[in-house]
Amino acid sequence: MASLMIGLLVTALATEWLHLHAVFGAFLFGACLPRDDRLLKSLSERIEPISIVVLMPLFFALAGLGTTSSAFSGAGFGAMMLILAVAAFGKIAGGAVGARMAGYGWRDSLATGSLMNARGLMELIVMKIGLDAGLIGPELFTMLLVMALATTAMTGPLINLFIGRKAPAVADAAAHAKP
């Protein structure tokens, strides 16, 4: 475990020395690790609790420090709504068209697009890197952060809208019905 942590930190330091973000070195190190189930289980047991309890809240707190309230006023609010609309439409339409081309019906295709609409933690990391590198400003970072959170939050309601949800009693009766 110590040699893995040293390797991780050395590659992160190397990419930082090359004027890239340290996360790229950490990712590269992880990508080079062998795909062994025992290693994966061991790392998950040891690192996952620390990641979830300490590192993830720390990341979100640091990301929150990069936000600004000026993104919610005047033209900034309109730009944020435009970003949200374009991001949601693009992901839902793109996912739906791809699923439709694969032969799925419209309801399943729109549900697939809705699932594609959810932004993950990786997008937040990329946005934070862009903010730290000066590629985007605090206003755009705030708009993108709100977009990522809103599109992720809308996933469940959109799935219910497109697929629908059966009442539990109806679903149980249908599952236990004899053919």
Phi, psi and omega in degrees: 000321180296319180293326176294317179294320177295315178300318178299312181292324179293317179291324176296318178296320180297316179289328175293322178294329177278008180067029169253169179284147182299332181297332178293321177293319178296318178297315180299319178297315179296323179292334181274350180291145178292149180272083181245127183298324179293319178296316180298316179295317180296315179294320179298316181295324185270323188262325185302316179299321179292319180298315185284320185278325186250304190287319182294312176299325178295318177299314181294325177294317178294323177295321178297330178291340180274359182272162179220147181282347180293344177288345182260007184239148174058227182293336179299322179293318178297318178296321179295320178294323176295316178299316180297315182295314181294318180296315181293313181298316182299315181289316181294313181295316180298315178295320181292317179296317179297317179292323179295320178295334178278358174103006179278158177287171184297319181297313178294324180294316178293326175295320177297316176300323178294320177293324177293335182292335181293126177272147181253183180297330181298321179296321178295323178294316179297319178297320179294322176296316177299321177293313180297326181278353180081013179285329175231154179268174181298327180294311179294321177301316179298316179298316180292324178295315177298319178299315181296317180291317182293317181291328176291319180293333182277356183298309181301308178299324178292320177299315178298323180294314185279321182266323185084160181228127178279151175296146183303320181294321179293318181295318179294318179296320179292325182289328184260005180289143179274140180288000000 
